[in-house]
Amino acid sequence: MSASARIAFEEKRWEDAFALYSEEDRQRPLGLDDLERFGKSAALTAHEEAGFAILERGYTACLEEGDELRAASAAFWLGFRLSSLGEYGRAQGWLARASAIADRHGDCLVRGYLLVPRIHRLLLARDNEAARRDAMEAAAVGDRFGEPDLSALGRQLAGRALIERGDVAEGMNLLDEAMLIATADGLTDLGRGLVYCAVVGCCQRVFALDRAREWSTVLDAWCSTQTQLGLFNGTCRVHRAEILQLGGSWSAALDETRRVSDGKADQRELALADYEEAELRRLRGEFDEAGRLYEAASGRGLDPQPGLSLLRLAQGDVGAAVGGIRRVVATTVSPLGRAQYLPALVEILLAAESDTSGRDGQAYVAHSSGTDALGEIDAAAAELAGIATAFGTPLLRALALDASARLALHAGDAATAVPMLTEALDAWHALGAPYPAARIRVALADACEVLGDPEGARLQSDAARRVFADLEATPDLAALDAASAHARSALVHPADSILSPRELEVLRAAATGRTNKEIGAALNLSSRTVDRHVSNILTKLGVPSRAAATSYAYEHGLIRHESATG
């Protein structure tokens, strides 16, 4: 039977190999080589507890045979996998055993592997330079001992450390080196899977979409040739779903998330699949199902932001949206981590600024933090622009341009917004991302309306509508329809269309003769923000003074005469 199990192992039929070795192990003890294959089959099919038991047996058997370094290798992999599953107590015990053996043997391969958990801790502590040094040392140990698994893993970790500190070009070069090693012959399937998944995840973290697509294709091809693979299939499918979503293949992305099953994925993979499916459901207007999936992701230990806050915004619960997104931004430190949330912060706070529903809108924003909301939005957009400049990837640049343009548009400066929106649109088209591009077109349509170009606005809106219809993006289609209805009503009161709800409030308050300071106290705004609103009102209405703006508003029915006396 050993021959059948070995053949299944060599043919990468991992479930078959695991079953055959399990049967043989019940009949007679396996030798060390077969026990090692048995353990790898268990790992690659995600039979976690069985895999741990096999590694423990291998550790003991190696010590009994006097092969300490092989025992240390078993101890390392036990500790490494336990740590990745959050079982830190057991993990540290096994890693300490591996380290004690390595200390007795001096320069050895296991010493290089033992650097890997330390590198992960350094990255978590944001000590990126120390992480880079240790990762390059690990790669050098792998090179010296002819161990391509460690050579590739070390380079991948060094590349991640460089990227985290802002050296994107050099970091990406190391990631490419790691992938070239991983795609060549010589790596174990366990090592290859670790490197593939880590590199694709790192590319997505730095918003390097072109590299993420390239290497995700390699990862997907590798997973597809191994239908019995369990350990990496969930991660592979989630990465692929994220890329498919951005590329506009939403139905295919949904299919990928559904193929991440309980029997073949760990809790983190299941949580990521829940979150990705929730995002797709939210974008299609299936809000109840999206909410259930965000909750499921949270139950598995994943923070469901920014998606959950964007869902609450779409449901009209602006207060919950503001609270959720502010919390996650305030508690995220790393620039790349913050870049995941800052676009949503800008979108949600701008929506709250334009909202007139009391506590759930502008008043909630002001009272809940005591901050100047427009100043907060300005700071978030500026921070995002700085991160985009530091890391230099096209997708980050597009996000930063989008945020800054929307802020300018909100302030009534459509002429400034248009060039930024146009550049962002070109970037999204180059990235092959139809949905973000369509949202940019909606903003361009708004800008064209403000600038007196209704034909240009119609062209942009029609192009966006076609994309939303193809994607079944129901909420965006509904918003476009509502905007069209509002534009028709603006034929009666054009200034009502031009001014935001908050600007109308300021104009009505100014018509009573209040000073900017008094208006700010009444509306829970700083004097600086009121000054900015008044300036925007004058610009949008094309009038030279507050008195002229008040007169214009009366003439066009925006303010009733009793407002000035009551």
N, C-alpha and C positions, 0 to 999 in steps of 0.2 A: 504493500500500500504506500510505502514511502515514495516509491517511484512515481505513483500517480499524483501524490501531493506535491512532489517537486516539479513535475511537469506543469501542474496547474499554477504553481508559483511562478515558474519561468514564463508562462503564457499570460501572466498578470490576471489570472482568474482568481481574484483574492478570496471571494466567498467560498469558492470550491476548495481552494487550498486550505482555508481555515477549517472547513467542515471535514476534509480528509485528514488533516493533522489532528483534529479533535478526536476523531474516531480511532486513529492509530494510537494516540496518547492514552486513550482509555484501555487499550490492550497491552501496551508495553511502553516503558519510558523512552522518550525521544533522545537521540544524541544531541550534542551541543549545536551542531550546524542546523539540524532540523528544528530544534527548539527555537533557534534564532529566526528561522523562516516562519515558524508558527507564530512567533511574537509579532513579526512584521505584518503578517496576514491579518492578525487581530487588530493591529493599529490602523491599517489601511481600510479596514471594513468597519471601523469605529466600534469594535467590541472592547470597550474601554476596560472594564473590570477584568475580563479574561486576559487582555493584554498586560495589565499590571501584574497579574498572578504569574504569567509566563515569564515576564522580565525578572521578577523576584526569584523564580526557580533558576533562571539562567544565571543570575548573579551568584546564587549559592553554588551552583554546579561549577561555575568558572573558578571560584575560590577553592573548591574541593580539588579541582584539577591543577591548582597552582597558577592559573592564568589571571593574575590580578588586573592587568590592564583591560582585558575583555570584561571582567566583572565591573570595573569602573565605568566602562561604556554603558553597560546595562543599568547601572545605578544612575548615571547621568540622564539617560532617556526616560527613566522612571520619574526622576525629579522634574525634568523639563516638561513632560506632559502633564504631571499632576499640577504644576505651577500654572500652566495655561488653562487648567480647569478650575483654578481658584483654591485648590487644596494645598495651601502654602505650608502648613505644618509638616505634612508627610513629604512634601516636595523638598523642604530644607533638610530634612533628615537624610534623604537619599543623595542629595547634592553634596552634603557634608561627607558622606561615605566615599563618594567619587573623588572629592577633593583630597581626602586623607590618603587614598591610594596614589593619586597623582603626585602628591608631595613626596612620597617615598621614591617615585621614579623620575623626578626631575623633569627634563624637557620631554614631553610626550603629547600625543594627539589629544588625549582627554583634557589636558590642561587648556588647550585651545577651545574645546567645546565648553568648558566651564566658564569661559569668558562671556558666553552668550547671555545667560541670565543676568549677569552684572551689567552688560550693555543695555538690556531692556530696562533695568532699574535706573540707569543713568539717563536714558532717553525720557523716562517718565519724570525724572527730576529736572529735565531740561538742561542737563550738563552735557551739551552736544559735543563739545570738543573732547572731553574725556571719553564719551561714547565712541567717537570717531577713532581715537587712538586705540582703544581696546578692540574695536571691530577690525581695524587694519592689522593688529597683532594676531587676531584670530585667523584672518585670511592668510597671513604669512605662515602660521603654523600649518594650516591646511595645505598650502603650497609646498612647504618643506617635507611634509609626510605623505604627499601625494594623495590627499583626501579632498576630492573636488566638492563634496557636500559642504565641508567647512569653508573651503575657498570661496564658494559662491555665497554662502550664508554671511560670511564676514564682510564681503564687498557690499552685499545688499544692506546690511546694517550700517556700514560706513556711509553709504549713499544716503540713507535716510537721515543720519545725523547731520550730514552736510546740508541737505535740503531744509531740515528744521532750523538751521541757523542762517538760512538765506542764500547759501552757495548752491543754487539750483542747477546750473550748468554742470559743475563738477560732480554734484550728487547724482544727476541723471546719467552721467558717463559711467559712474560706478554701478548704478543699477543695470545699465546696458551690459557692462562686463559680467555682472552676476548672471544675467539671463543667458548670455552667450555660453558661459560655463554650464549652466543648467540645461541648456538645449543640446549640449554635446553628450556623447556617450560617457559613461563612467559614474554618473550619479545614481544613488539609490532612488527609488520612487518616493520614499518618504522625504528625502532631502530635496528632490526636484519639486515636489508639491509645496513644501515650505517656502522655497525661494520664489516659485511662480506666484503664489498667493500674496506673499509679502510685497513683491515688486509691483504687482498690479494695484494693491491697496495703497502703496506709497505714491504711485502716479496719480491716483484719484484724490489722495489727500492734498497734493500740491496743485490739483486742478490741471494736470498735464494730460489733457484728453487724448491727444494724438498717440502718446506713448501707451496710455491706458488701453486704448482700442487695439493697438498693435500687439501688446503682450497679452491682453485678454483673449485675443484670438488664439494665441499659442496655448494659453491655459485651457481654453475651451476644447481645443483639438486634443490635447493630452487627456483631459477628463473623458471626452467622448470615446476614445479608444479603449477605455477601461470601465466598462459598464458596471462592474462590481465594486468600483471604488466608492468608499463611504466617507473617508476622512476629509477630503478636500472638495467633494462635489457641491456641498452647500455653499461654501465660500465662492466657488467658481460661478455658481448660478446667480448669486446675489450681485457679484461684480458685473456679470454679463447683463443682468436686469437693469442695473443703474446706467450702463452705457447704452443699452437699447432704449431706455426711457428718454435719455437726452437726445438720442438720434431720431426720436419720433416714432419708434416701433413699440407703441404702448401695449398692444395685444400680445406681442411676443415677449415683452418684459413681464407681463402678468403670468404668462405660461411658465417662465423661468422661476418666478417666486413660488408658484404652486408646486413645483417639482422638488422644493426643499422640504423633505418629509421628516417626521419625528424619528423614524428609525435610522436615518442616515445623516443626521446633523446634530451638532451640539447646541446648547441653549443660545449661545451668541449668534450662531448662524441662523437659527430659527427666529431670533429677535430681529436680526437685520432683514430677513425675508418678510416678516410681519410689517416692519417699517416701510420697506420699499413698496409692498403691495398697498399699504395705507396711502402712500404718496400718490400712487396711480389712481386709487379710488377717489381721493380728494380732488384731483385734477379733473376727474370725470363727473364730479358732483354727487358721488355716492357717499354722502357725508356720514350716515349712520354706520355703514360698514367700515369706513375709514377710521371713525372714532373707536370702534371695537378693536381694530388692528393696532392702532396706536397704544391702546390700553394693554393689548397682549404683548407688544414689544416692551412696554414698561414693566410688565409682570415678569418678563424674562431678564430684566436688568439693564435695558437700554433706555436712555433718555430720549423720548420721542419728539425732540425738538430739532429743527424749527417747524416741522410739519404740523404738530398739534396746535401751535399758536396760529399758524396760517389757516388751519381748519376752523378754529374758533372765530377768526376774523371773517371767514367766508360765511359762517353761521350767524354773524352779527353780534357775537359776544366780544366786543372790542376790549372790555376790561380784562377778560381772561387772556386774550391774545397779547395785550401789552404786558401783563404781569408775567406770563410764561416766557416771552422772548427776552424781557429785561433780566429775568433771573438767570437764564442760561448764559447771556452775554456777560453779566457781572461775575459769574463764577468760572468763566473760561479764560485761561491765561495765554496760551500759545497763539501767535499770530495766525497760523493756518487753522487752528481750531476756531478762533474768532471769525475768520473769513467764512466759515460755514454758516454763521448766524447773523452777521451784520447786514446782508441784503434783506433778510426778513425783518430785522429791526427797523430799517429805513422804511420798508413798505408798510409795516403795521403802524408805526408812529405817524407817517404821512396820512394814512387812512383815518387814524384817530383825530388828527388835526382837522380833517375835512368833515368829521362826523358831528352831528348836532343832537345826539341822543343823550345828553346829560352825562351821568357818571360813566357810561360806557364809552364816551368819546373824549372830547377835549378836556372836560373838567376832571375826568378820571386821570388822564395823563398828568395834569398839573398837580392834583391833590395827592396822588399816590407816590410821587417822588420829590415834589417840591422843586423840580427842575424846569428849566425853559425847554419845552419840547422841541422847538425849532432849532435851538442850539444843540440839543442832544442829537437830532437828526443830522445836522451839519457836521458834528464831530464824528458820527458813525460813518458818514459818507467819506469824510477826509481820511479816517483811519483805513477804510477799505481801499481807498486810492493809494495810500502809503504801502499797504501790504501788497497790492498788485504791482507797484513799482519795485518793491524789494524782491519779489519772487518771479516776476516777469513772465508768467504764463498767459497766453491769450484769453483763456476762459476767465481768469481773475480780472484781467483788464476789462473784459466785457461787463462783468458784474459791477465793477467800480464805475465805469462810464454810465451804466444804467442808473445806479443809485444817485450819482451826482446830477445827471440830467433830470431825473424825476424831482429832485429837490429844487433845481432851477425852474422847472415848469410849475411847481407848486408856488414858487415865489413870483410867478408871472413873467419870468425872463425866458420866454420861448425862444428868442433869438440865440441865447446861449445854449439852451437845451438841444436844439436841432443838430448842430455839428456832433455833439457827444452821442446823441441817439443814432445818428447816421453811422458813426464809427462802430458803435456797439452792434448795430444791425449787420454791418459787413463782417464783424468778428463772429457773430453767431452763425451767419451763412457759411463762413469758412470752416467753422467747427461742425457743420452739418447738424445744427440744433434748431429744428423748425419751431418748436413751441416758444422758447425764449425770444426768437426772432419775431414771432407774431405779436408777442406782448410789447416788444419795442415798437412795432408798427402802430399799435394802439396809441402809445405815447406820442408817436410822431403825428398821428391824426389829430390828437388834442393840440399839439403845438401848431399844426397848420391852421386849425380853427382860430386859435388866438391871433395868429399872424395874418388872418384875413384871406386864407387860401382854402375855401371849402372843397374845391375840386381835388386838391392834393390830399385833404383829409379823407375824402371818400375813397380815393385810390388806396390809401394805406389801410383804411378800415376794411375794405373789400378783400384785400390780400390777407389780412389777419383772419377775417371770417372764414375764408376757404381753409386755412390751416386748422383753425379750431373745429370746424365741421369734420374734417378728415380725421382728427384725433378724438372726436367726440368729447371735446372739452366744454361740457355744458355750461359751467359757471361763466366762462369767458364769453361764450356766445350770448348768454343772458345779459351780461354786462354791456356788451356791444349794442344789443337791442335797446337796453335802457338808455344808453348814451345817445342813440339815434332819436329816441322819443324826446329826450331832454333837448337835443339840438332843434327839433321841430318846435318845441314850446319856446325856445329862445328867440324865435322869430317875433314873438310878442314882446318879450323882455330880454333883449340881447345881453345887457350887463349882468342879469341874473345868471346867465350861462357862463360869463367870463369870470365872475367873482366866485371864490370858494365860499362854502357856508360860513367859515370863520371870518372871512373878510366882510361878508354881509353883516355879521354881528358887529364887527368893529365900525363899519360905516353907519349902521343904525345908532350905535352908541355915540359916535362922533356928531351925529345930527342933533343930539340933545344938548350939544355945547360942552360936553365933558372934556377934560384934558386927557392926554394919553395916559398919565399916571392913574387918573380916576377910572378910565376904561380898563386898564390893566387890573386894578383892584376888583372891579366888577366881574371880569371874565377870567380871573385867576391867571393872568399873563404878566410877564415882566414888561417894564416900560420899553425895553429894547425890542421885544417882540411886537408890541403895539406899533412902535415907530416903523418897523419893517412892514407890517400889514398896511399901514396908512400909505407908505411909499408905493407898495404894490398896487393899492387901489387907485392911486393917482395915475400910475403908469398904465394900468389896464383900461381905465376909463378915458385916458387921454386928456386929463384936466389938470390945471396948474396948482390948485389949492384944495384944502378941506371944504371950504365954502362952495367951491365949484362942484366938488364931488357930491355934496349934500343936495345941491340944486339939481344935478343930473339925476340923482336917485329919486327925488320927488317927481321930476318930469316923466320918468319912465316907470313910475308906480312901484318902485322898490321899497319905498318908505311911505307909510301913511302919515298925514299931517299931525295926527294926534301923538305920534311917536315923539315929536319934539316937545310936547308939553306934558306927557305922562311918563 
